[in-house]
Amino acid sequence: MIVGAAVVEIHVHGSQSLKQKRGVVRSIAQRLRNQFNVSVAEIGGQGTWQRAEIGIAATGNDRRYVRGLLDRALDFVENLHLAEVVGSDVELLEMCYEGAPSDQEEPETEAEE
């Protein structure tokens, strides 16, 4: 399983309150969820009026797909023109899980006498 995480730092020009900034952040987050089916959260800058850091996460089984999805999501944020993108970063993590399949039962064995 590939887990991808992206961070985008934005500057909301003209915001005069936390309420205005949060409205922009909520709008960006909802549009990302709707367009790309990713998880989104404000992860930094909660106490500032004009700066925010937004975290985006996605999973899949192909590195190129997950990386491309996150790159497209970052481009989408920039093209919304709701805020200036100050910086961004993407990280991918490969997780290996060797557990027993959950949809198959273990074969039963008879006890020897």
A tleap script that builds the chain and sets N, CA, C and O, in Angstrom:
source leaprc.protein.ff14SB
mol = sequence {
  NMET ILE VAL GLY ALA ALA VAL VAL GLU ILE
  HIE VAL HIE GLY SER GLN SER LEU LYS GLN
  LYS ARG GLY VAL VAL ARG SER ILE ALA GLN
  ARG LEU ARG ASN GLN PHE ASN VAL SER VAL
  ALA GLU ILE GLY GLY GLN GLY THR TRP GLN
  ARG ALA GLU ILE GLY ILE ALA ALA THR GLY
  ASN ASP ARG ARG TYR VAL ARG GLY LEU LEU
  ASP ARG ALA LEU ASP PHE VAL GLU ASN LEU
  HIE LEU ALA GLU VAL VAL GLY SER ASP VAL
  GLU LEU LEU GLU MET CYS TYR GLU GLY ALA
  PRO SER ASP GLN GLU GLU PRO GLU THR GLU
  ALA GLU CGLU
}
set mol.1.N position { 0.855 -1.176 0.000 }
set mol.1.CA position { 0.000 0.000 0.000 }
set mol.1.C position { 0.896 1.232 0.000 }
set mol.1.O position { 1.882 1.298 0.734 }
set mol.2.N position { 0.551 2.178 -0.807 }
set mol.2.CA position { 1.269 3.445 -0.876 }
set mol.2.C position { 0.423 4.507 -0.171 }
set mol.2.O position { -0.761 4.670 -0.465 }
set mol.3.N position { 1.042 5.219 0.753 }
set mol.3.CA position { 0.397 6.324 1.456 }
set mol.3.C position { 1.109 7.599 1.021 }
set mol.3.O position { 2.327 7.718 1.149 }
set mol.4.N position { 0.342 8.541 0.512 }
set mol.4.CA position { 0.898 9.817 0.078 }
set mol.4.C position { 0.371 10.944 0.938 }
set mol.4.O position { -0.811 10.992 1.279 }
set mol.5.N position { 1.276 11.852 1.281 }
set mol.5.CA position { 0.899 13.026 2.074 }
set mol.5.C position { 1.478 14.266 1.415 }
set mol.5.O position { 2.636 14.283 0.998 }
set mol.6.N position { 0.665 15.292 1.331 }
set mol.6.CA position { 1.109 16.572 0.773 }
set mol.6.C position { 0.769 17.667 1.773 }
set mol.6.O position { -0.231 17.601 2.487 }
set mol.7.N position { 1.633 18.673 1.801 }
set mol.7.CA position { 1.389 19.852 2.622 }
set mol.7.C position { 1.462 21.051 1.692 }
set mol.7.O position { 2.398 21.181 0.903 }
set mol.8.N position { 0.478 21.919 1.789 }
set mol.8.CA position { 0.494 23.151 1.007 }
set mol.8.C position { 0.318 24.322 1.974 }
set mol.8.O position { -0.610 24.344 2.782 }
set mol.9.N position { 1.220 25.283 1.876 }
set mol.9.CA position { 1.129 26.488 2.710 }
set mol.9.C position { 0.539 27.592 1.857 }
set mol.9.O position { 1.011 27.860 0.752 }
set mol.10.N position { -0.504 28.234 2.382 }
set mol.10.CA position { -1.181 29.293 1.628 }
set mol.10.C position { -1.172 30.600 2.407 }
set mol.10.O position { -1.050 30.624 3.632 }
set mol.11.N position { -1.304 31.677 1.656 }
set mol.11.CA position { -1.457 33.017 2.223 }
set mol.11.C position { -2.762 33.585 1.674 }
set mol.11.O position { -2.926 33.731 0.463 }
set mol.12.N position { -3.683 33.901 2.573 }
set mol.12.CA position { -5.001 34.417 2.181 }
set mol.12.C position { -4.941 35.943 2.228 }
set mol.12.O position { -5.065 36.543 3.295 }
set mol.13.N position { -4.753 36.560 1.071 }
set mol.13.CA position { -4.670 38.021 0.998 }
set mol.13.C position { -6.016 38.643 1.341 }
set mol.13.O position { -7.066 38.125 0.959 }
set mol.14.N position { -5.979 39.731 2.045 }
set mol.14.CA position { -7.196 40.465 2.344 }
set mol.14.C position { -8.003 39.919 3.504 }
set mol.14.O position { -9.024 40.507 3.861 }
set mol.15.N position { -7.588 38.835 4.095 }
set mol.15.CA position { -8.324 38.293 5.236 }
set mol.15.C position { -8.093 39.181 6.448 }
set mol.15.O position { -6.953 39.497 6.788 }
set mol.16.N position { -9.183 39.583 7.100 }
set mol.16.CA position { -9.096 40.468 8.252 }
set mol.16.C position { -9.469 39.778 9.563 }
set mol.16.O position { -9.489 40.406 10.621 }
set mol.17.N position { -9.767 38.469 9.478 }
set mol.17.CA position { -10.141 37.740 10.690 }
set mol.17.C position { -9.911 36.245 10.494 }
set mol.17.O position { -9.762 35.761 9.372 }
set mol.18.N position { -9.888 35.539 11.599 }
set mol.18.CA position { -9.785 34.081 11.537 }
set mol.18.C position { -10.996 33.490 10.812 }
set mol.18.O position { -10.874 32.507 10.081 }
set mol.19.N position { -12.156 34.096 11.021 }
set mol.19.CA position { -13.383 33.602 10.391 }
set mol.19.C position { -13.279 33.658 8.866 }
set mol.19.O position { -13.667 32.711 8.182 }
set mol.20.N position { -12.760 34.756 8.337 }
set mol.20.CA position { -12.600 34.883 6.883 }
set mol.20.C position { -11.605 33.849 6.361 }
set mol.20.O position { -11.854 33.200 5.345 }
set mol.21.N position { -10.476 33.699 7.059 }
set mol.21.CA position { -9.466 32.741 6.617 }
set mol.21.C position { -10.012 31.315 6.663 }
set mol.21.O position { -9.792 30.536 5.736 }
set mol.22.N position { -10.712 30.978 7.723 }
set mol.22.CA position { -11.260 29.625 7.859 }
set mol.22.C position { -12.291 29.332 6.781 }
set mol.22.O position { -12.422 28.191 6.337 }
set mol.23.N position { -13.016 30.345 6.364 }
set mol.23.CA position { -13.958 30.164 5.265 }
set mol.23.C position { -13.248 29.774 3.970 }
set mol.23.O position { -13.719 28.909 3.232 }
set mol.24.N position { -12.123 30.412 3.704 }
set mol.24.CA position { -11.335 30.083 2.517 }
set mol.24.C position { -10.762 28.676 2.647 }
set mol.24.O position { -10.814 27.895 1.697 }
set mol.25.N position { -10.217 28.348 3.817 }
set mol.25.CA position { -9.632 27.022 4.036 }
set mol.25.C position { -10.707 25.937 3.899 }
set mol.25.O position { -10.466 24.905 3.273 }
set mol.26.N position { -11.884 26.164 4.478 }
set mol.26.CA position { -12.980 25.190 4.351 }
set mol.26.C position { -13.395 24.996 2.901 }
set mol.26.O position { -13.677 23.877 2.472 }
set mol.27.N position { -13.432 26.086 2.150 }
set mol.27.CA position { -13.805 26.000 0.739 }
set mol.27.C position { -12.779 25.177 -0.046 }
set mol.27.O position { -13.149 24.317 -0.846 }
set mol.28.N position { -11.503 25.441 0.183 }
set mol.28.CA position { -10.451 24.690 -0.495 }
set mol.28.C position { -10.532 23.215 -0.114 }
set mol.28.O position { -10.455 22.341 -0.978 }
set mol.29.N position { -10.688 22.940 1.178 }
set mol.29.CA position { -10.734 21.550 1.657 }
set mol.29.C position { -11.911 20.796 1.047 }
set mol.29.O position { -11.750 19.661 0.598 }
set mol.30.N position { -13.081 21.406 1.026 }
set mol.30.CA position { -14.257 20.728 0.479 }
set mol.30.C position { -14.119 20.473 -1.012 }
set mol.30.O position { -14.499 19.411 -1.504 }
set mol.31.N position { -13.579 21.440 -1.727 }
set mol.31.CA position { -13.384 21.252 -3.167 }
set mol.31.C position { -12.383 20.134 -3.446 }
set mol.31.O position { -12.567 19.354 -4.380 }
set mol.32.N position { -11.313 20.052 -2.631 }
set mol.32.CA position { -10.344 18.966 -2.797 }
set mol.32.C position { -10.996 17.612 -2.541 }
set mol.32.O position { -10.788 16.664 -3.299 }
set mol.33.N position { -11.786 17.521 -1.471 }
set mol.33.CA position { -12.472 16.258 -1.168 }
set mol.33.C position { -13.393 15.842 -2.306 }
set mol.33.O position { -13.403 14.681 -2.714 }
set mol.34.N position { -14.158 16.790 -2.812 }
set mol.34.CA position { -15.118 16.492 -3.884 }
set mol.34.C position { -14.431 16.112 -5.190 }
set mol.34.O position { -14.873 15.191 -5.877 }
set mol.35.N position { -13.367 16.804 -5.533 }
set mol.35.CA position { -12.700 16.612 -6.817 }
set mol.35.C position { -11.789 15.389 -6.839 }
set mol.35.O position { -11.714 14.692 -7.851 }
set mol.36.N position { -11.088 15.118 -5.717 }
set mol.36.CA position { -10.036 14.095 -5.737 }
set mol.36.C position { -10.252 12.955 -4.748 }
set mol.36.O position { -9.456 12.016 -4.732 }
set mol.37.N position { -11.291 13.000 -3.928 }
set mol.37.CA position { -11.551 11.955 -2.938 }
set mol.37.C position { -10.333 11.717 -2.040 }
set mol.37.O position { -9.887 10.582 -1.873 }
set mol.38.N position { -9.805 12.795 -1.468 }
set mol.38.CA position { -8.658 12.741 -0.571 }
set mol.38.C position { -9.086 13.219 0.811 }
set mol.38.O position { -10.143 13.829 0.968 }
set mol.39.N position { -8.259 12.936 1.806 }
set mol.39.CA position { -8.480 13.457 3.153 }
set mol.39.C position { -7.766 14.795 3.263 }
set mol.39.O position { -6.643 14.945 2.780 }
set mol.40.N position { -8.415 15.767 3.897 }
set mol.40.CA position { -7.862 17.116 3.980 }
set mol.40.C position { -8.084 17.670 5.379 }
set mol.40.O position { -9.145 17.474 5.972 }
set mol.41.N position { -7.064 18.370 5.910 }
set mol.41.CA position { -7.191 19.018 7.213 }
set mol.41.C position { -6.271 20.227 7.272 }
set mol.41.O position { -5.201 20.236 6.663 }
set mol.42.N position { -6.697 21.248 8.011 }
set mol.42.CA position { -5.810 22.368 8.299 }
set mol.42.C position { -4.857 21.895 9.391 }
set mol.42.O position { -5.296 21.514 10.477 }
set mol.43.N position { -3.567 21.918 9.111 }
set mol.43.CA position { -2.592 21.362 10.049 }
set mol.43.C position { -1.654 22.397 10.653 }
set mol.43.O position { -0.828 22.057 11.499 }
set mol.44.N position { -1.766 23.639 10.239 }
set mol.44.CA position { -0.906 24.678 10.787 }
set mol.44.C position { -1.459 26.055 10.504 }
set mol.44.O position { -2.261 26.244 9.589 }
set mol.45.N position { -1.024 27.009 11.294 }
set mol.45.CA position { -1.441 28.393 11.111 }
set mol.45.C position { -2.836 28.689 11.618 }
set mol.45.O position { -3.452 29.668 11.196 }
set mol.46.N position { -3.352 27.851 12.525 }
set mol.46.CA position { -4.719 28.034 12.999 }
set mol.46.C position { -4.937 29.369 13.707 }
set mol.46.O position { -6.056 29.883 13.709 }
set mol.47.N position { -3.911 29.932 14.296 }
set mol.47.CA position { -4.080 31.176 15.038 }
set mol.47.C position { -3.759 32.425 14.247 }
set mol.47.O position { -3.775 33.523 14.805 }
set mol.48.N position { -3.468 32.291 12.961 }
set mol.48.CA position { -3.117 33.464 12.155 }
set mol.48.C position { -4.271 33.833 11.223 }
set mol.48.O position { -5.095 32.989 10.869 }
set mol.49.N position { -4.316 35.095 10.836 }
set mol.49.CA position { -5.409 35.582 9.996 }
set mol.49.C position { -5.217 35.298 8.516 }
set mol.49.O position { -6.194 35.184 7.777 }
set mol.50.N position { -3.971 35.183 8.073 }
set mol.50.CA position { -3.744 35.092 6.630 }
set mol.50.C position { -2.939 33.877 6.191 }
set mol.50.O position { -2.824 33.639 4.989 }
set mol.51.N position { -2.379 33.102 7.109 }
set mol.51.CA position { -1.545 31.963 6.733 }
set mol.51.C position { -2.186 30.672 7.208 }
set mol.51.O position { -2.754 30.611 8.299 }
set mol.52.N position { -2.088 29.630 6.370 }
set mol.52.CA position { -2.596 28.311 6.748 }
set mol.52.C position { -1.754 27.233 6.088 }
set mol.52.O position { -1.215 27.422 4.998 }
set mol.53.N position { -1.651 26.112 6.761 }
set mol.53.CA position { -1.036 24.922 6.180 }
set mol.53.C position { -2.122 23.864 6.083 }
set mol.53.O position { -2.827 23.584 7.052 }
set mol.54.N position { -2.243 23.286 4.908 }
set mol.54.CA position { -3.277 22.293 4.653 }
set mol.54.C position { -2.597 20.965 4.338 }
set mol.54.O position { -1.707 20.901 3.490 }
set mol.55.N position { -3.019 19.912 5.022 }
set mol.55.CA position { -2.502 18.573 4.768 }
set mol.55.C position { -3.485 17.793 3.911 }
set mol.55.O position { -4.697 17.858 4.115 }
set mol.56.N position { -2.943 17.053 2.946 }
set mol.56.CA position { -3.747 16.254 2.028 }
set mol.56.C position { -3.178 14.839 2.044 }
set mol.56.O position { -1.965 14.660 1.943 }
set mol.57.N position { -4.042 13.834 2.171 }
set mol.57.CA position { -3.578 12.445 2.206 }
set mol.57.C position { -4.374 11.590 1.235 }
set mol.57.O position { -5.574 11.782 1.038 }
set mol.58.N position { -3.656 10.625 0.625 }
set mol.58.CA position { -4.278 9.688 -0.310 }
set mol.58.C position { -3.568 8.346 -0.214 }
set mol.58.O position { -2.389 8.277 0.134 }
set mol.59.N position { -4.296 7.285 -0.524 }
set mol.59.CA position { -3.699 5.951 -0.540 }
set mol.59.C position { -4.001 5.263 -1.857 }
set mol.59.O position { -4.946 5.619 -2.561 }
set mol.60.N position { -3.192 4.281 -2.176 }
set mol.60.CA position { -3.401 3.504 -3.385 }
set mol.60.C position { -2.386 2.379 -3.456 }
set mol.60.O position { -1.620 2.164 -2.517 }
set mol.61.N position { -2.382 1.668 -4.564 }
set mol.61.CA position { -1.428 0.576 -4.709 }
set mol.61.C position { -0.371 0.853 -5.762 }
set mol.61.O position { 0.436 -0.025 -6.068 }
set mol.62.N position { -0.357 2.057 -6.324 }
set mol.62.CA position { 0.602 2.429 -7.366 }
set mol.62.C position { 1.226 3.782 -7.011 }
set mol.62.O position { 0.519 4.773 -6.833 }
set mol.63.N position { 2.554 3.810 -6.909 }
set mol.63.CA position { 3.262 5.041 -6.537 }
set mol.63.C position { 2.970 6.185 -7.516 }
set mol.63.O position { 2.715 7.315 -7.100 }
set mol.64.N position { 3.009 5.882 -8.813 }
set mol.64.CA position { 2.785 6.938 -9.803 }
set mol.64.C position { 1.381 7.507 -9.705 }
set mol.64.O position { 1.185 8.713 -9.861 }
set mol.65.N position { 0.403 6.647 -9.447 }
set mol.65.CA position { -0.978 7.120 -9.324 }
set mol.65.C position { -1.126 8.057 -8.117 }
set mol.65.O position { -1.690 9.144 -8.239 }
set mol.66.N position { -0.619 7.634 -6.961 }
set mol.66.CA position { -0.761 8.443 -5.740 }
set mol.66.C position { -0.011 9.762 -5.892 }
set mol.66.O position { -0.536 10.818 -5.539 }
set mol.67.N position { 1.213 9.708 -6.415 }
set mol.67.CA position { 1.996 10.934 -6.617 }
set mol.67.C position { 1.282 11.866 -7.604 }
set mol.67.O position { 1.195 13.071 -7.367 }
set mol.68.N position { 0.782 11.320 -8.687 }
set mol.68.CA position { 0.066 12.134 -9.670 }
set mol.68.C position { -1.193 12.753 -9.107 }
set mol.68.O position { -1.505 13.907 -9.398 }
set mol.69.N position { -1.919 11.995 -8.302 }
set mol.69.CA position { -3.133 12.504 -7.660 }
set mol.69.C position { -2.812 13.693 -6.769 }
set mol.69.O position { -3.493 14.717 -6.823 }
set mol.70.N position { -1.768 13.559 -5.945 }
set mol.70.CA position { -1.398 14.657 -5.043 }
set mol.70.C position { -0.863 15.858 -5.815 }
set mol.70.O position { -1.154 16.998 -5.454 }
set mol.71.N position { -0.089 15.624 -6.865 }
set mol.71.CA position { 0.390 16.735 -7.692 }
set mol.71.C position { -0.769 17.477 -8.348 }
set mol.71.O position { -0.773 18.707 -8.405 }
set mol.72.N position { -1.754 16.727 -8.842 }
set mol.72.CA position { -2.931 17.369 -9.441 }
set mol.72.C position { -3.723 18.157 -8.388 }
set mol.72.O position { -4.244 19.234 -8.678 }
set mol.73.N position { -3.810 17.619 -7.178 }
set mol.73.CA position { -4.516 18.320 -6.101 }
set mol.73.C position { -3.813 19.633 -5.755 }
set mol.73.O position { -4.473 20.648 -5.531 }
set mol.74.N position { -2.482 19.619 -5.711 }
set mol.74.CA position { -1.740 20.852 -5.423 }
set mol.74.C position { -1.919 21.876 -6.538 }
set mol.74.O position { -2.083 23.066 -6.269 }
set mol.75.N position { -1.889 21.416 -7.794 }
set mol.75.CA position { -2.138 22.328 -8.913 }
set mol.75.C position { -3.550 22.910 -8.838 }
set mol.75.O position { -3.761 24.085 -9.138 }
set mol.76.N position { -4.509 22.085 -8.439 }
set mol.76.CA position { -5.902 22.506 -8.305 }
set mol.76.C position { -6.011 23.647 -7.284 }
set mol.76.O position { -6.693 24.640 -7.535 }
set mol.77.N position { -5.338 23.507 -6.132 }
set mol.77.CA position { -5.375 24.552 -5.100 }
set mol.77.C position { -4.829 25.856 -5.668 }
set mol.77.O position { -5.401 26.924 -5.450 }
set mol.78.N position { -3.720 25.762 -6.399 }
set mol.78.CA position { -3.127 26.964 -6.978 }
set mol.78.C position { -4.045 27.607 -8.009 }
set mol.78.O position { -4.143 28.832 -8.078 }
set mol.79.N position { -4.716 26.786 -8.810 }
set mol.79.CA position { -5.579 27.312 -9.874 }
set mol.79.C position { -6.925 27.834 -9.372 }
set mol.79.O position { -7.651 28.484 -10.123 }
set mol.80.N position { -7.265 27.557 -8.117 }
set mol.80.CA position { -8.494 28.119 -7.546 }
set mol.80.C position { -8.389 29.626 -7.362 }
set mol.80.O position { -9.398 30.328 -7.425 }
set mol.81.N position { -7.201 30.123 -7.140 }
set mol.81.CA position { -6.934 31.542 -6.920 }
set mol.81.C position { -7.696 32.109 -5.721 }
set mol.81.O position { -8.014 33.298 -5.685 }
set mol.82.N position { -7.985 31.244 -4.736 }
set mol.82.CA position { -8.595 31.717 -3.491 }
set mol.82.C position { -7.538 32.211 -2.521 }
set mol.82.O position { -7.824 33.009 -1.629 }
set mol.83.N position { -6.311 31.729 -2.700 }
set mol.83.CA position { -5.199 32.106 -1.843 }
set mol.83.C position { -3.903 31.878 -2.613 }
set mol.83.O position { -3.862 31.092 -3.560 }
set mol.84.N position { -2.850 32.570 -2.199 }
set mol.84.CA position { -1.546 32.386 -2.816 }
set mol.84.C position { -0.863 31.158 -2.215 }
set mol.84.O position { -0.771 31.031 -0.994 }
set mol.85.N position { -0.389 30.265 -3.062 }
set mol.85.CA position { 0.363 29.101 -2.592 }
set mol.85.C position { 1.802 29.548 -2.356 }
set mol.85.O position { 2.499 29.955 -3.286 }
set mol.86.N position { 2.236 29.467 -1.098 }
set mol.86.CA position { 3.571 29.906 -0.708 }
set mol.86.C position { 4.579 28.768 -0.866 }
set mol.86.O position { 5.728 28.996 -1.244 }
set mol.87.N position { 4.145 27.553 -0.578 }
set mol.87.CA position { 5.032 26.406 -0.698 }
set mol.87.C position { 4.247 25.115 -0.601 }
set mol.87.O position { 3.103 25.097 -0.145 }
set mol.88.N position { 4.882 24.024 -1.039 }
set mol.88.CA position { 4.220 22.727 -0.946 }
set mol.88.C position { 5.274 21.628 -0.938 }
set mol.88.O position { 6.415 21.838 -1.349 }
set mol.89.N position { 4.872 20.449 -0.463 }
set mol.89.CA position { 5.759 19.299 -0.410 }
set mol.89.C position { 4.914 18.038 -0.481 }
set mol.89.O position { 3.778 18.013 -0.009 }
set mol.90.N position { 5.480 16.987 -1.076 }
set mol.90.CA position { 4.797 15.699 -1.192 }
set mol.90.C position { 5.747 14.610 -0.715 }
set mol.90.O position { 6.928 14.613 -1.060 }
set mol.91.N position { 5.231 13.688 0.072 }
set mol.91.CA position { 5.989 12.529 0.544 }
set mol.91.C position { 5.170 11.272 0.272 }
set mol.91.O position { 3.945 11.284 0.398 }
set mol.92.N position { 5.844 10.197 -0.097 }
set mol.92.CA position { 5.200 8.909 -0.289 }
set mol.92.C position { 5.830 7.897 0.658 }
set mol.92.O position { 7.036 7.922 0.903 }
set mol.93.N position { 4.997 7.010 1.184 }
set mol.93.CA position { 5.442 5.973 2.101 }
set mol.93.C position { 4.865 4.648 1.631 }
set mol.93.O position { 3.667 4.540 1.374 }
set mol.94.N position { 5.722 3.644 1.522 }
set mol.94.CA position { 5.253 2.319 1.142 }
set mol.94.C position { 5.121 1.478 2.402 }
set mol.94.O position { 6.080 1.298 3.152 }
set mol.95.N position { 3.916 0.968 2.618 }
set mol.95.CA position { 3.656 0.135 3.790 }
set mol.95.C position { 3.411 -1.289 3.318 }
set mol.95.O position { 2.612 -1.525 2.412 }
set mol.96.N position { 4.094 -2.223 3.932 }
set mol.96.CA position { 3.915 -3.631 3.597 }
set mol.96.C position { 3.215 -4.319 4.749 }
set mol.96.O position { 3.622 -4.195 5.904 }
set mol.97.N position { 2.174 -5.034 4.430 }
set mol.97.CA position { 1.421 -5.766 5.443 }
set mol.97.C position { 1.315 -7.197 4.974 }
set mol.97.O position { 0.785 -7.463 3.896 }
set mol.98.N position { 1.814 -8.121 5.772 }
set mol.98.CA position { 1.845 -9.535 5.402 }
set mol.98.C position { 0.851 -10.351 6.224 }
set mol.98.O position { 1.076 -11.542 6.442 }
set mol.99.N position { -0.221 -9.754 6.676 }
set mol.99.CA position { -1.213 -10.458 7.482 }
set mol.99.C position { -2.037 -11.420 6.651 }
set mol.99.O position { -2.006 -11.385 5.421 }
set mol.100.N position { -2.772 -12.277 7.336 }
set mol.100.CA position { -3.658 -13.231 6.673 }
set mol.100.C position { -4.823 -12.476 6.050 }
set mol.100.O position { -5.324 -11.518 6.639 }
set mol.101.N position { -5.262 -12.895 4.866 }
set mol.101.CA position { -6.424 -12.242 4.246 }
set mol.101.C position { -7.643 -12.369 5.154 }
set mol.101.O position { -7.912 -13.443 5.691 }
set mol.102.N position { -8.366 -11.291 5.321 }
set mol.102.CA position { -9.502 -11.281 6.244 }
set mol.102.C position { -10.736 -11.976 5.670 }
set mol.102.O position { -11.632 -12.357 6.422 }
set mol.103.N position { -10.793 -12.146 4.349 }
set mol.103.CA position { -11.983 -12.742 3.762 }
set mol.103.C position { -11.864 -14.253 3.567 }
set mol.103.O position { -12.784 -14.888 3.051 }
set mol.104.N position { -10.747 -14.821 3.973 }
set mol.104.CA position { -10.575 -16.269 3.863 }
set mol.104.C position { -10.339 -16.847 5.250 }
set mol.104.O position { -9.589 -16.293 6.054 }
set mol.105.N position { -10.980 -17.945 5.505 }
set mol.105.CA position { -10.803 -18.584 6.806 }
set mol.105.C position { -9.642 -19.550 6.737 }
set mol.105.O position { -9.331 -20.104 5.682 }
set mol.106.N position { -8.998 -19.746 7.894 }
set mol.106.CA position { -7.922 -20.709 7.992 }
set mol.106.C position { -8.508 -22.115 7.812 }
set mol.106.O position { -9.598 -22.384 8.317 }
set mol.107.N position { -7.811 -23.021 7.105 }
set mol.107.CA position { -8.332 -24.396 6.965 }
set mol.107.C position { -8.333 -25.105 8.312 }
set mol.107.O position { -7.406 -24.974 9.112 }
set mol.108.N position { -9.381 -25.843 8.531 }
set mol.108.CA position { -9.495 -26.570 9.799 }
set mol.108.C position { -8.694 -27.856 9.718 }
set mol.108.O position { -8.671 -28.522 8.684 }
set mol.109.N position { -8.042 -28.195 10.807 }
set mol.109.CA position { -7.296 -29.452 10.886 }
set mol.109.C position { -7.889 -30.301 11.975 }
set mol.109.O position { -8.325 -29.802 13.012 }
set mol.110.N position { -7.901 -31.608 11.725 }
set mol.110.CA position { -8.426 -32.521 12.730 }
set mol.110.C position { -7.331 -32.883 13.716 }
set mol.110.O position { -6.172 -33.055 13.340 }
set mol.111.N position { -7.708 -32.998 14.975 }
set mol.111.CA position { -6.737 -33.356 16.021 }
set mol.111.C position { -6.412 -34.838 15.912 }
set mol.111.O position { -7.282 -35.674 15.670 }
set mol.112.N position { -5.125 -35.136 16.099 }
set mol.112.CA position { -4.715 -36.544 16.065 }
set mol.112.C position { -5.057 -37.206 17.370 }
set mol.112.O position { -5.029 -36.572 18.425 }
set mol.113.N position { -5.387 -38.507 17.305 }
set mol.113.CA position { -5.729 -39.237 18.526 }
set mol.113.C position { -4.601 -40.091 18.965 }
set mol.113.O position { -4.708 -40.781 19.979 }
savepdb mol mol.pdb
quit
